[in-house]
């Protein structure tokens, strides 16, 4: 009898495990609710659910009772705090707030549920309080709601974070994929990121014997150095560059030089047109062509995804890429946080590694700062450029063929914000900038701008010359009037000056005291 009971318990346990992992009940996020549905549907016995000891006997019985009575199952099997018309009213209010661009916090949501529940005509009715657990249960019961920490973005990034702006760009990208059938090894993304260590506040366990009195050393303000990276969709990383703001390369950074990492000294530490041209034409383009040759894909096109910043606004660069069958597609301005693989994975891991590994130097000298950053840069770059991180970044950004769905589904149809206009710039944003027609228009636009600038310079010179001539004329006229004064006026002026000098001498003599 004892053996048969043990066999039944083991069989019931296995049956419960299979039922809990079945696709039919996987839609229920709460395991308690999933278990209660299995019991109500007769898939498993309530005894087997209780013997699993995952939840208490009372919790399981209350959950099963709630389902059989047609109520929703909360976290511990209690009935929902708000149901029926009032529940729909809360959802409508949250929906209206979301459409206006406002998200309620959990605390505000709890207050909203309380106000709706206690909105009665009967003034003598007792006030019903709603707990935070009931608020969590309300959010979990509705799939259109979720909790999360929003990412802080500026207005420009919020304006492009919608389907109406990004759909045309993804459509252009898919058309390129259909036309040229790019290999993942020939889909490349290049961009830069700052190497500044962000200030990260962490919750620590502080002992009363702490000598720092609960304070910590803040990372020193680092100079504007940049990390330039280029990656391919198959997980390959091309040679990278560190842009360091100095006249020559510091001694502390020479140990970082390697075949896959170069360090260039420039004035600002940021990517400018000269550094961008040098990197793309001397480092990146030869590396891409060499890799294509090694893979015996000489006749295949290459896709280069590029951020549309000012340093790349040089059509002469892209003419060289066009000759090598490299199609260059720029991102929509302010959309790289969604569409660019480097931003979606590589740079995020790079910044995280810098933050976690950087140790604040004891000295505030420049050499100690350089030594501290040189200690963490190699490992941070190695981790950020690992194949798994790169491959996931390309998947998350939706730039592979017909993979934009997950990115666009999370975005609203349109944004309540508007983008600023770019009137005085050539529009190469979100376009294939290696097309013949666009390059021709771009060059013509640059020539017109140069001619217009020369005309403006000549006009300014003429205006300045006119002003100088007018001043000279006024000065001559004044001198002429001054020279035309009569002799009597000259004598009167000389007498007045002499009388003034005499008065000053008398005043000095009267104030002088002999001791």
Secondary structure as the mmCIF struct_conf table of DSSP 4:
data_model
#
loop_
_struct_conf.conf_type_id
_struct_conf.id
_struct_conf.beg_label_comp_id
_struct_conf.beg_label_asym_id
_struct_conf.beg_label_seq_id
_struct_conf.end_label_comp_id
_struct_conf.end_label_asym_id
_struct_conf.end_label_seq_id
HELX_RH_AL_P HELX_RH_AL_P1 UNK A 2 UNK A 20
TURN_TY1_P TURN_TY1_P1 UNK A 21 UNK A 21
BEND BEND1 UNK A 22 UNK A 22
HELX_RH_3T_P HELX_RH_3T_P1 UNK A 23 UNK A 25
TURN_TY1_P TURN_TY1_P2 UNK A 26 UNK A 27
BEND BEND2 UNK A 30 UNK A 30
HELX_RH_AL_P HELX_RH_AL_P2 UNK A 31 UNK A 40
TURN_TY1_P TURN_TY1_P3 UNK A 41 UNK A 42
BEND BEND3 UNK A 43 UNK A 44
HELX_RH_AL_P HELX_RH_AL_P3 UNK A 46 UNK A 51
TURN_TY1_P TURN_TY1_P4 UNK A 52 UNK A 52
BEND BEND4 UNK A 54 UNK A 55
HELX_RH_AL_P HELX_RH_AL_P4 UNK A 57 UNK A 68
TURN_TY1_P TURN_TY1_P5 UNK A 69 UNK A 70
HELX_LH_PP_P HELX_LH_PP_P1 UNK A 71 UNK A 73
TURN_TY1_P TURN_TY1_P6 UNK A 75 UNK A 76
BEND BEND5 UNK A 77 UNK A 77
HELX_LH_PP_P HELX_LH_PP_P2 UNK A 78 UNK A 80
BEND BEND6 UNK A 81 UNK A 82
HELX_RH_AL_P HELX_RH_AL_P5 UNK A 84 UNK A 99
TURN_TY1_P TURN_TY1_P7 UNK A 100 UNK A 101
HELX_RH_AL_P HELX_RH_AL_P6 UNK A 106 UNK A 117
TURN_TY1_P TURN_TY1_P8 UNK A 118 UNK A 118
BEND BEND7 UNK A 121 UNK A 121
TURN_TY1_P TURN_TY1_P9 UNK A 123 UNK A 124
BEND BEND8 UNK A 125 UNK A 125
HELX_LH_PP_P HELX_LH_PP_P3 UNK A 126 UNK A 129
HELX_RH_AL_P HELX_RH_AL_P7 UNK A 132 UNK A 141
TURN_TY1_P TURN_TY1_P10 UNK A 143 UNK A 144
HELX_LH_PP_P HELX_LH_PP_P4 UNK A 150 UNK A 152
HELX_RH_AL_P HELX_RH_AL_P8 UNK A 155 UNK A 160
STRN STRN1 UNK A 162 UNK A 162
HELX_RH_AL_P HELX_RH_AL_P9 UNK A 163 UNK A 180
HELX_RH_3T_P HELX_RH_3T_P2 UNK A 184 UNK A 186
STRN STRN2 UNK A 187 UNK A 194
HELX_LH_PP_P HELX_LH_PP_P5 UNK A 196 UNK A 199
TURN_TY1_P TURN_TY1_P11 UNK A 208 UNK A 209
TURN_TY1_P TURN_TY1_P12 UNK A 211 UNK A 214
HELX_LH_PP_P HELX_LH_PP_P6 UNK A 217 UNK A 220
STRN STRN3 UNK A 226 UNK A 232
TURN_TY1_P TURN_TY1_P13 UNK A 233 UNK A 234
BEND BEND9 UNK A 235 UNK A 235
STRN STRN4 UNK A 237 UNK A 237
STRN STRN5 UNK A 240 UNK A 245
BEND BEND10 UNK A 246 UNK A 248
HELX_RH_3T_P HELX_RH_3T_P3 UNK A 251 UNK A 256
STRN STRN6 UNK A 258 UNK A 258
TURN_TY1_P TURN_TY1_P14 UNK A 259 UNK A 260
STRN STRN7 UNK A 261 UNK A 266
BEND BEND11 UNK A 267 UNK A 270
HELX_RH_AL_P HELX_RH_AL_P10 UNK A 273 UNK A 278
HELX_RH_PI_P HELX_RH_PI_P1 UNK A 279 UNK A 284
HELX_RH_AL_P HELX_RH_AL_P11 UNK A 285 UNK A 294
TURN_TY1_P TURN_TY1_P15 UNK A 295 UNK A 296
TURN_TY1_P TURN_TY1_P16 UNK A 298 UNK A 299
BEND BEND12 UNK A 300 UNK A 300
STRN STRN8 UNK A 302 UNK A 306
HELX_RH_3T_P HELX_RH_3T_P4 UNK A 310 UNK A 312
HELX_RH_AL_P HELX_RH_AL_P12 UNK A 315 UNK A 323
TURN_TY1_P TURN_TY1_P17 UNK A 324 UNK A 325
STRN STRN9 UNK A 326 UNK A 330
HELX_LH_PP_P HELX_LH_PP_P7 UNK A 331 UNK A 332
TURN_TY1_P TURN_TY1_P18 UNK A 333 UNK A 334
HELX_RH_AL_P HELX_RH_AL_P13 UNK A 336 UNK A 339
HELX_RH_AL_P HELX_RH_AL_P14 UNK A 341 UNK A 341
HELX_RH_PI_P HELX_RH_PI_P2 UNK A 342 UNK A 346
HELX_RH_AL_P HELX_RH_AL_P15 UNK A 347 UNK A 357
BEND BEND13 UNK A 362 UNK A 363
BEND BEND14 UNK A 365 UNK A 365
HELX_RH_AL_P HELX_RH_AL_P16 UNK A 366 UNK A 384
TURN_TY1_P TURN_TY1_P19 UNK A 385 UNK A 385
HELX_RH_AL_P HELX_RH_AL_P17 UNK A 387 UNK A 397
TURN_TY1_P TURN_TY1_P20 UNK A 398 UNK A 398
BEND BEND15 UNK A 400 UNK A 400
TURN_TY1_P TURN_TY1_P21 UNK A 401 UNK A 402
HELX_RH_AL_P HELX_RH_AL_P18 UNK A 405 UNK A 409
TURN_TY1_P TURN_TY1_P22 UNK A 410 UNK A 410
BEND BEND16 UNK A 411 UNK A 411
STRN STRN10 UNK A 412 UNK A 412
BEND BEND17 UNK A 413 UNK A 414
BEND BEND18 UNK A 416 UNK A 417
HELX_LH_PP_P HELX_LH_PP_P8 UNK A 419 UNK A 421
TURN_TY1_P TURN_TY1_P23 UNK A 423 UNK A 424
BEND BEND19 UNK A 425 UNK A 425
TURN_TY1_P TURN_TY1_P24 UNK A 429 UNK A 430
BEND BEND20 UNK A 431 UNK A 431
STRN STRN11 UNK A 432 UNK A 432
TURN_TY1_P TURN_TY1_P25 UNK A 433 UNK A 434
BEND BEND21 UNK A 435 UNK A 435
HELX_RH_AL_P HELX_RH_AL_P19 UNK A 436 UNK A 483
TURN_TY1_P TURN_TY1_P26 UNK A 484 UNK A 484
HELX_RH_AL_P HELX_RH_AL_P20 UNK A 487 UNK A 511
#
